[in-house]
Amino acid sequence: MGFRNPLPKAAHLEARTQMFKSVRSLATVTEALFMAKTSKTSPHLQRVVAELRDVSREAGAKVWRDVADRLERSRKNWSEVNLSRLSRYATKGDQIVVPGVVLATGVITTPITVAAFRASGAARKKIEAAGGKAVTLLELAVQNPKGSGVRIMG
C-alpha cells in the first residue's frame, strides 16, 4: 500500500507551484556557490595577486597561480611560518615561498631564499645573518618565472 497525499489534487499542485516559486526567487545553485566570495580590499594585496597570476599565465607556471589562490583566502587561513620550521625542512640554497607571513621564532643557520607576502623585521635579519635572502613574492616571481625549484611551505 503506497503513500496517499491528504491534499486534494488541485491544492497539492498549487502548493507545489508555490514552493517552486519561492525557491526560484533565490539564487541559482551556481550563483549561491560564488555569492559569499568577497574581494580583498588591500590595494597592495590585489596588485600582488594580479601580478602573480600574470606571471603564471605568461610562463605557464602553476606554482604562482597556486600562491595567488592561497593569498586570496581569508587572512585567518594564511600560512604563518616560523624560522624553526624553515630550518627544519629547508636545505642549503632552497627557494621557499610562504603565501602568508614569516615570523622570527626559532634559529636558522641555512642560507636560503625566502619569499613571503610579509616577513617580520626580526625574521628578515635572522635570514640575512644566516647568509640567505628575504625577498617579496613578486621579486622571486620575476627572478624565477617558471617556478622551478620553488617549494611552497605553510
C-alpha positions, -999 to +999 in steps of 0.1 A: +000+000+000+015+033-011+016+068+004-017+087-001-015+125-002-041+140+021-045+172+000-069+173-029-052+172-063-057+209-071-044+220-037-014+197-040-004+212-074-009+248-060+013+241-030+039+226-053+038+256-076+040+280-047+070+261-032+087+262-066+081+300-070+097+307-036+127+286-044+130+303-078+133+337-061+165+326-045+198+325-064+205+296-087+229+269-074+259+283-093+253+318-080+249+306-045+282+288-046+301+320-055+279+345-036+299+346-004+333+353-020+344+388-013+374+406-029+404+417-010+404+454+000+441+459+003+454+475-030+488+461-024+475+425-020+453+429-051+483+440-071+504+411-059+477+386-067+471+401-101+508+401-109+514+366-097+485+354-120+501+373-149+535+357-143+518+323-140+499+328-173+529+341-193+554+315-181+529+286-178+539+280-141+511+267-120+531+274-088+524+312-089+487+307-096+486+284-065+503+311-044+478+337-057+449+314-048+462+309-013+466+347-008+430+352-018+418+331+011+407+348+043+436+361+064+429+337+092+437+308+069+470+323+057+503+305+065+523+317+094+557+300+092+584+303+119+621+302+112+623+270+131+602+252+105+622+267+077+655+255+092+639+220+099+627+214+063+649+236+040+683+227+027+711+250+016+702+271-015+665+263-014+639+288-026+610+288-002+577+306-008+554+313+021+519+325+010+515+345+042+538+356+069+573+346+081+578+350+118+611+351+137+606+323+163+635+299+161+670+299+148+680+295+112+716+286+101+710+275+065+714+301+037+681+300+018+659+324-002+626+331+014+598+349-004+567+358+015+539+384+013+551+397+046+581+389+069+587+404+103+618+426+107+635+402+131+629+373+107+645+392+078+675+400+100+679+363+110+676+351+074+702+375+062+725+368+091+725+331+081+736+341+046+702+339+029+679+364+013+644+376+023+625+388-008+590+396-017+568+372-037+570+394-068+607+397-067+611+359-067+584+355-094+604+379-116+637+361-109+622+327-114+591+330-136+589+292-143+589+285-106+615+257-110+630+246-077+605+266-056+589+250-026+557+263-010+558+260+028+529+266+051 
